[in-house]
Amino acid sequence: MPRVRPKPTALSAVLLLAGSLAGCASAAPGAGPADPGAIAEHADAVGIAPDLVYTTEVDGYDLAPQSVGTGTADGMSATWVNGGTGAMLTMRTDRGEITTESCGEMPLWDAPDAAVTCVEDGALWHRSGGDVDEYIAVRDGSLIRVTGLNGAPTVDLRAAADGVRVPSDAELELLFSDLKAPGDPVERGDLPENGDGAPIDTVGPGG
């Protein structure tokens, strides 16, 4: 079954992500893609297939590292936010092929019941349905879907899809900077350094 990391609603996501842009950062593309071993080390630990790790870059948008997680099956999901407008670009990666027929038959992630219109746009595929627009880029047998939310302009979606690439070392570190491997312990500030580890629960007089 698909392993989907719980996501907030679109509105709450904007409030959360746009409100925390001070903690986000942009990584320079660097000289070239990161070493496959480094990508695998980061991705395998959190259940993402290394060959489905991609990133992109669009002027005015910052990656929200807390949005990065698993998407469909062993793919990756990540969101970029425009702090000024609240517009969001969400990238989801998966394996597969696309044709004129399958392009129109594939449901839109954020509007699964909408009738889909699909046209080729250069090396990309532009899909729309309801009030949702999406571009799909194909890279080495992978489908990278870039969906817009909260009024993201189509030109920004296209730029994001056109700029899809394997991350550089700096981009790789940024992508996984907020991800913890399943089972990682949660740090607590109320645990004593010695003893049985029970929380410190002091009481006042008479308590």
Residue pairs with C-beta under 8 A, 6 or more apart in sequence:
2 71
2 72
2 73
3 47
3 70
3 73
3 74
4 70
4 71
4 72
5 69
5 70
5 77
7 13
7 67
8 16
10 88
10 110
10 149
10 150
13 67
13 79
13 88
13 149
14 81
14 86
14 88
14 149
14 150
16 66
17 24
17 64
17 66
17 67
17 79
17 81
17 88
18 81
18 82
18 83
18 86
20 64
20 66
21 62
21 64
21 81
21 83
23 65
24 62
24 63
24 64
24 65
24 81
25 62
25 63
25 65
25 174
26 57
26 62
26 63
26 174
27 63
27 167
27 168
27 170
27 171
27 173
27 174
28 168
28 170
29 57
29 165
29 168
29 171
30 168
30 169
30 170
30 171
31 168
32 168
33 165
33 166
33 167
33 168
34 166
34 167
34 168
34 169
34 171
34 172
35 169
36 50
38 169
38 172
39 50
39 53
39 166
39 167
39 172
40 50
42 53
42 172
42 175
42 176
42 179
43 49
43 50
43 52
43 53
43 76
43 176
44 50
45 181
46 69
46 70
46 176
46 179
46 180
46 181
46 182
47 70
47 74
47 182
48 70
48 74
48 75
48 76
49 74
49 75
51 140
51 142
52 74
52 75
52 76
52 93
52 94
52 95
52 142
53 76
53 93
53 166
53 167
53 172
53 175
54 76
54 91
54 93
54 139
54 142
54 144
54 164
54 165
54 166
54 167
55 63
55 78
55 91
55 164
55 165
55 166
55 167
55 171
55 172
55 175
56 80
56 89
56 91
56 146
56 160
56 161
56 163
56 164
56 165
57 160
57 163
58 80
58 89
58 156
58 159
58 160
58 163
59 159
60 82
60 84
60 156
61 80
61 81
61 82
61 87
61 89
61 156
61 160
62 80
62 81
62 83
63 78
63 79
63 80
63 174
63 175
64 78
64 79
64 80
64 81
65 174
65 175
65 176
65 177
65 178
65 179
66 178
67 77
67 78
67 79
67 90
68 76
68 77
68 78
68 175
68 176
68 178
68 179
69 76
69 77
69 78
69 179
70 76
70 77
71 77
71 92
71 93
71 94
72 92
72 94
73 94
75 92
75 93
75 94
75 95
76 91
76 92
76 93
77 90
77 91
77 92
77 93
78 90
78 91
78 175
79 88
79 89
79 90
79 91
80 88
80 89
80 90
80 91
80 160
81 87
81 88
81 89
82 88
82 152
82 156
85 150
85 151
86 150
86 151
87 148
87 149
87 150
87 151
87 152
87 153
87 156
88 148
88 149
88 150
88 152
89 146
89 147
89 148
89 149
89 152
89 156
89 157
89 160
90 109
90 146
90 147
90 148
90 149
91 144
91 145
91 146
91 160
91 164
92 109
92 144
92 145
92 147
93 142
93 143
93 144
93 145
94 142
94 143
94 145
95 141
95 142
95 143
96 141
96 142
96 143
97 138
97 141
97 143
98 106
98 125
98 136
98 138
98 143
100 118
100 120
103 116
103 118
103 125
103 127
103 136
104 116
104 117
104 118
104 127
105 116
106 116
106 127
107 113
107 114
107 116
108 114
108 116
108 127
108 129
108 130
108 132
108 134
108 147
109 134
109 145
109 147
110 132
110 147
110 149
111 129
111 130
111 131
111 132
114 129
114 130
114 132
115 129
116 127
116 128
116 129
117 127
117 128
117 129
118 125
118 126
118 127
119 125
119 126
120 126
121 135
121 158
122 162
123 137
123 138
123 162
124 135
124 136
124 137
124 158
124 161
124 162
125 135
125 136
126 133
126 134
126 135
126 154
126 158
127 133
127 134
127 135
127 136
128 134
132 147
132 148
132 149
133 147
133 148
133 152
133 154
133 157
134 145
134 146
134 147
134 148
134 157
135 145
135 146
135 157
135 158
135 160
135 161
135 162
136 143
136 144
136 145
136 146
136 161
137 143
137 144
137 146
137 161
137 162
137 164
138 144
139 164
144 161
144 164
146 157
146 160
146 161
146 164
147 157
148 154
148 156
148 157
167 175
188 199
190 199
190 200
191 197
191 199
191 200
192 198
192 200
